[in-house]
Amino acid sequence: MKFNTKAVHEGVRKDESYNSVITPIYPSSTFRFDRIGENRGYDYTRSGNPTRKALEENIAALEEGVAASCTSTGMSASTAVLHLLKTGDHVITGNDIYGGTYRLMTSLFSDMGIKFDFIDMASVSNIKQYITSTTKMIWIETPSNPLLRIVDIRAICRIAQEQSLIVVVDNTFMTPYFQKPLLLGADISLHSTTKYINGHSDVVGGAIVSKTLDLAQKIYFNVNALGVSEAPFDSWLVLRGVKTLPLRMEKHQQNALKIAEFLNHHPKVIHTYYPGLKTHPNYELCQSQSSGFGAMLSFDLDESQLTLDDFFAKLKYYSLAESLGGVESLIEAPWYMSHASMSEEARNLAGIKKCNVRVSVGIEDSEDLIEDLSQALD
């Protein structure tokens, strides 16, 4: 099946009694055994549920992985993956990752004796310098959040394979429609399904897709043991949303490119960050490993001419809110919002400025979105 067909049909046929075209919601917390040791495939919803299983099969097929585990939030997906590690292990990751991931690593897992190095991952040779005998994982976020830097997945995976390291790629921004990390050599592709995969800003969730059965089994154990599996109704909402993922991503991207080009030439914008601009330093790298550029962008506002508060207050179609990936356009200031959990030193090291504005471009009419930005800037 092609991607669009997979998005609609993969994993959804779970109703053998009535042949429902849409996957039913199975809200039962428990399932009856036929006899001791024998059931119909499910015993307790934390451990497995037909509605969640349909979503897991769908996302695994889209990512071309062996299996997926769907979790209650994107952060619970990250938590389950990091529990593959033990005290004394070392992780290399970017210095410009999502603030919530940074907080999870530095505030919780560091206290468990796991060491993290947050580095500039643009240089593969730089990554090599940080690999030690205790390194067990390389955590990639590409495009990065919020400065849209692109990391060479293939090159990093080659290094990791030589050292038998696990490579995790947060694929939330690109989704499997534009980027398939497992086919580029990664071991795990991770998502906050709250974002584009669901696409309607009405549910939170996460997904972990594994390249091998052994890794998938370990992830499943962690998700079940930690109790972070996704609820049936939430799974059903995400499964509904994923059916239109290809159509939405195309429109998201079309709008994002037009807006990035507009911002790139505006006198009150100091710099525009979007990998789809030919002026982006990683434009060609992004083309080499992805089939698109996504719909996230950011820019630095010239606050000597216009303050963030005044700019945000004038917007009509952009909601000042965290999160991303919904059909509606969202806008925020990472320094004060999505990345506020990072220390000031860490934000400076990542290159995040107080004047930085992150935009999740929706599927509204591009002319309306550009006009709204124009009137707010002018």
N, C-alpha and C positions, 0 to 999 in steps of 0.2 A: 504494500500500500504506500501511496505517496503521503507526505506529511499532512496535508489538509484532510485526507480521508482517515488517517490514523486519529487525528484530533477528534473527529466525530464518532468513530466507530470502535476504537480500540478499548476493550475491557468493559464495555457498557452492558452487554447482554447477560444479565444475572437472573432474570425472571423466567424460570422454566415452567411456572404454573400458568401464567396468563400471557406470556410473550410481550410484556411491556416494552415499548420502543425506548423509553427513557428508564434509566436505572432507578429502581425503587430505593427509598430510604429505609434502612433496617435499623430502627432506633432501639431494638432490644439490647439490654445490657448483658444478657446471658442466653445461651442456646441449649436446648434439651439434648441429652445423650440418648441414643437408641439402646445402649447398654454400656456397662463399664468399659472404658477404653475405646468406645466407638461412637462417633458423632458424624455430622454431615459436613465437616470441614471447619466448623467454628465452635468455640466453647464459651468465650468471654470477649466482649467487644474491645477491651484494652488490647488484647492479644491478636484479635482479628475480627473483621467485620466485612460483610459482602459489599457494602457501599464504598467503604474505604479501599477494599481490594480492587474494585473497578477503577478507582482513581489511580491507584498505584500501578496497575497494569498499563493504564493509558500513558502516564508520565514516563514510565520505563521505556515504553515503545517509542515515544517521541524523542527521548534522549539516546535511544539505542543501547540501553543498558540491560543487565540481566534481571534486575528487580529494583523496586523502589519501596521506601517506607515513608508514609505521609505522617506528619507530626502536627501538633496543635498550633505551633507558630514557626516562623522562620528561625527564631532564636532557639527554640527547642530542637530544631534540626541541627543547628550548630552544636548545641550541648551534647546531643547523642553522638555526633561525629568526634568531638573532642574527648569523649569518654573511651575512645579507642586507645587513648594514651594512658600512661602511668607515671607515677612519681619518678622524676629524674629525666624524663623525656624532654626533647627540645623541638620547637616549632619555628620555622621561618615564615614570615608573612610580610605583607606590605605595610608601609607607614601611613597609607592613605585609605585604609579599609573603613567600612561602615562603623560608626561610633559605637553601636550596640555590640558588635563583635569584639571591638577593642576592649570595651568594658568587661565583657564576659571573660576574655582571656586574662586581662590584667587584674581584675578584682576578685575573680573566683578561681580560675584554674591555676593561676600563679600561686595562690595560697595552697594548692595541692602539690606544689613542688614541680610543676611543669614550667619550663623556661620558654619565653617567647622573645624573638628578635624581630622588631618592626623596622624594615629596611626599604631602601629604594630598589624595587624589583625590575626596573627598566634594564639594568645591566646584568646579564647572565653570569658574567665573571664575578660580579659583586655577590651574587647568591652563593657561588662556590666558596667564597671566603668564609661564609658563616656556617657551612656544614661541618659538624663535628661528629664524634663517635656516638653521641647521644641524640643526634637529630633523627626524628622519626617521621616528620610531616612537613610538607610545604603547602601553605594555604594561599591560594591565589584569588584575587577579586579583580576581574577584568570585564568591561571597563571599570575603573576604580570609582569610588564614591567619596567626594563629589566632583573630582577634577578630571574624570573620564580618561585616565591614562590607560594605555593598553599594554598588557604583559604578554610576552611570547610564550604561549602555552606549550607548544611543541618543544622548544628549546629547554624549558624548565623540566618537562617530563623526561627528556633524554638524560639530563643530569640526575634526576631522581631515580630513574630505573637503574642507573649504574650503582647507586647507593642503597637500593631497595627501600626507598622512601615512599610514603603515601602522598599523592598529590590530590588536594581538594580544590575544586574550582567553584566559587560562588557564581552561579550563572543566572542570577536573578535579573540583572539588567537586560541581558541579551535574549534569554529564554532559549529553549532548544530550537525554536524556529530560525533564529539567526546564528546560533553557535552551539556546537556539540562537543564539549570538552572531552568526553570519553573517547571519541574518535580521534582526538588529537593527542591521546596518550594519558589523560588523567585517570585516576582511580575512582574518584567520587565527584559527581556533579550535584551541587546543593542549591536549593531554591527557597526563597520566601514566596510561597504560592499566593500569599496576600496580595502580591503585586500583579504582574502581567498575566500569569497563568490563570488566576481567577479573573482579574481585570475589571471588577465592578465595585471595589472599595466597600464590600459588605461582609467580609469574612477574613479571618486570619488563619494562616496555615503554613506548613513547610513541607519540603520533600527532599529526600536523600536518594540519589540514584547511584547504584554500584556497578562497577565494570565486571566484577567476578562474583561467583556464587559464594565463595568463602567470605568475602567482605560484606556481601548482602546479608548473610546469616548473622555476622557479628553486629551489624547495624540494627537488624531486626531485634536481636537480643537486647541491645541497649535501649531501643525505643520502648520495648515492652517492659523491661525492668525499671526504667525511669518513669514510666507511666505518662509518656508525652505523645502518645498516638492521637491522631485527629479524630474528632467526634463524627458520627455518621452524617448528621445534617450539614456540618461544615464541609465534609468530603463531597457531599452531593452538590453543594453550591460551587465548589471549585471544579467539579466534573462538568457542571453546566457551563461554567465560564470558559474552560479550556477548549470547548468546541469551536469557539469563534476566535481563538488565539491567532491563527494566521491572518485573518482579515483585519483584526485590530492592529497587529504589529505593523502591517503594511501602511495603514493610515497613520498610526503613531509616528512612524519613521518619516513619511512624506511631510507631515506637519513640522517635525523636529528640524529637518534639513532647511526648510523655508525660514523658520524662526531663527535658526543659528546664522543663516546668511544675513538676515535682517540685523540681528544684534551685532554681528561681526563688523558692520560698517556704521554703527550708531556712535555719535560723538560722546555720549555719556556712558558708553561701555568701554572699559579699559581692555578687557580680554574676554574672548568667548572660547569655551571648552566644549568641543563636540567632535568625535572622531570622524564624522562624515564630511567635515570641512577639509579641503585639500591642503590647507595650511596647518592642519594638526600634525604634530611630529610623528604620530604613529598611524597615520592614514593608511599607508601601504601595508603595514603589519596587520591592521584590523581587517583589511581586505583579504589578506592571505589566510586568515583563520576563521573568518566569519562571513556569512552571506549578506550581512547588513550591518548597520551602524547603531541601531537601537533608537530610543526616543528620549533618553535622558541627556540633558545638557546643563551647563552652568556658565555663569559669566561674572566678572568683577565689575560692580557698579562704581562709577566715579562719584564718590560721596562728597567731593568738593562742589559738585553741581546739584546733587540730589541725594537726600538721605534715604536709607532703606525704609524707614517708617513711612515717609511721604510717598515713596514709590509703591509700596505694598497697599497703602490706603486707597490709592486711585484705581487699582485694578478691579475689573468687573467680572471677568470670566476665569480668573485664576484664584483659587482658594489658598489662603496662607495656611498651609498645613503640612505636617510631616507625612511620610509614606509616599508611595508612587505607584505607577502602573495601572491606574484606573482610567476609565473612559473620559473622565473629566481632568482638566489641567490643574496641577497643584504647583505651588511655588513656596520656597522657604529659604531661610538663611542658615546654612549648615553650622557656622560658628556658634550660633545661639540656639540652634534647635537639634537637628539630627546628629550632630557631632559634639554636642555640649558635654557629653560624658567623657570625652577625651580631655586630658590635661591641656592647659594652654601651650605648654612646651611641645606636646605631641601634635597639636593642631598646627603650630608654626612649622614643625619639622615636616609635616605632610604637605605644607604649602597652602593650607586653607587660610583664607583671609577673612577678616570681619566683613568686608564688602562683597564676599562671594554669595551669589544667589543660585540656588539649584532649582531647575524646572523639570517637572514631569509633564511632558507634552501629551495632551489628551487627543481625542478624535473629533473635536469640534471643527468647524470650518477654519482653515488656516488664515483666511483673510480677516476673520473676526479676531482671532488670537493675536495676529500681528498688529491689527489696529488698536487693540486693547493695550498691548505693550507700548505702542507708539504714543498713545495719549497719556499713559502713566509716566513715561520717560520725559515727554515734552511739556 
